[in-house]
């Protein structure tokens, strides 16, 4: 029996994007002051950022990705709205919407999701996040503490599933209550979105064990990742489930080893040593995943060279210097990049969220140069997966023609933590 | 505009909604209203998809987002604003039954109205930028508020449907527009003095409203609502009337159609000239917008665009499809 193909997603940068790994200035979008080099800065040239996101989504679709993760943080645009806006500009592209259960009522989330399934022909995927805590959690208006948030996530997913196929559904929990719930026709009966579950703590693993289709982790050194996966397997087995594993990682791949390292070195040299570290904000929270990434940076002293951040062959802990986000990623030639993914597959990972900056051009590069080198095939879609609305043809692209009219740009640079 | 279209295959609902939204724009309407319907498509999803398929159509979608924190509701809205060029309005059915316990809402009026007022106030603060620190009955936020560039987007227009004191107060506090059904007793202009009663159950009485009673609610622009994205509390956008319209070349034809289809109470039934006259009367009485119920949406939006809208001429009556 041939092995199941891999599920490989890309990432939509919902917070602007740099032009290259050499310069972390976000010249795509309006998160930094508009200059003549800006692309899609919104009101300043009447091309809103969603137009650029549409280019990335279509590129990822062309390059063979299943879809993309759409992150959600205080500074980002919102994933539900991005997905709704791009639904009819794409055909097979799946929208992995990151969201925190505490921010919506699960009965309404079901309504929203079912409607999005109907709009997209079943292309919605969930990235359930239970939050990093600290200032960001209060920014969102969510004062619930860490372990209690995971208890809430469990309730949320129970209600979401409970109402999904109709009612009457009643629920009386600590965080949510529903009387006579259940999606009405014609919303009920849509494919339930696959759940990619984020969280590294014991409480998260408990919640994931009950509900996750795919347990998602940032890239970590292989030993640490293996240990974590073993823990999840053990906890999930007690619940009678066998979770799949997904890893979210950045790739800086070039035709040759030297070219790839040249990019990493230039990015390292250009990085501002005084810039806020990517975990400065998350570090104030209670995210266990963020703490695990932080430890990769050792004592926080500035390394002397890019090579100092190499933690294993091709595994480089300097990605936070190139763009906001986690530290560890893959640097290497195309074959080496593919081999590092193969290593993860050998560990039991069969789902991936890959990324690289700039997300548009790198979607094409990674899709065309790296994915074909993987030992396991990548799942491809000629039609939307899991759809029960096969009679709904995908509409051709309908270019959004917006005429943004917001006030002129101001110039503060946002602090940014990204998935 | 119903989010549960009354035509087409059930799994083609979005194709119908997108077509209707485009038709409303092409036919010259300023915007559309997308209320919440448990058996309809989600207003936010529909609004965003329609916005992506149109250029200037304003979209007034149901608010509050059931069970959402005010920060998250604001986040959903701000991205819509950024992507659409600021074309969002929030449709607040203040006097309506609410989404109910099936959507986790156990509050009834007037407690629900009190909560909505608090959430809307927090959402406005979040739009204005930080730091937002709130410890309310229904929301807790610390160090909140959008940073640049999200903080540059305009707050959505506020449309409050209702006639109760709480509805009026909410509209007034947010510079919003109060939407009243045709045939309900509501005043234009100075809302507290009881003058300028609109309607007493029939369309005919709409014409009886005199502009003398109108003092402050008339806008000068041709378009209704949100023309000043910076408008905040205190900038009163006036009163709009929601009414179904059946317009035909002759009044007799219109009455035949109405007899066959039984439009809702307060419907405006008449010839193109009659309908234009009544809308102009509303305008003269200080009504700053009308939300028209047109069925079926596409054909009737085109009909209105061809035959009624030109008659409004310089009367500057702006229109939306309900």
Interface residues (C-beta under 8 A of the other chain):
Chain A: X29 X30 X31 X42 X43 X48 X49 X50 X74 X75 X77 X78 X80 X81 X82 X84 X85 X86 X87 X88 X89 X102 X103 X104 X105 X106 X107 X108 X111 X112 X114 X115 X116 X118 X119 X135 X138 X139 X140 X141 X142 X143 X167 X176 X177 X178 X179 X180 X181 X182 X184 X185 X186 X187 X389 X391 X392 X395 X398 X400 X401 X402 X403 X404 X405 X406 X407 X409 X410 X411 X412 X414 X415
Chain B: X9 X10 X11 X12 X13 X14 X15 X18 X38 X39 X41 X42 X44 X45 X46 X48 X49 X51 X52 X53 X54 X55 X56 X65 X66 X67 X68 X69 X70 X71 X72 X75 X76 X78 X79 X80 X81 X82 X83 X84 X85 X86 X87 X99 X100 X101 X102 X103 X104 X106 X122 X134 X139 X140 X141 X142 X143 X144 X146 X147 X148 X149 X150 X152 X153 X154 X229 X230
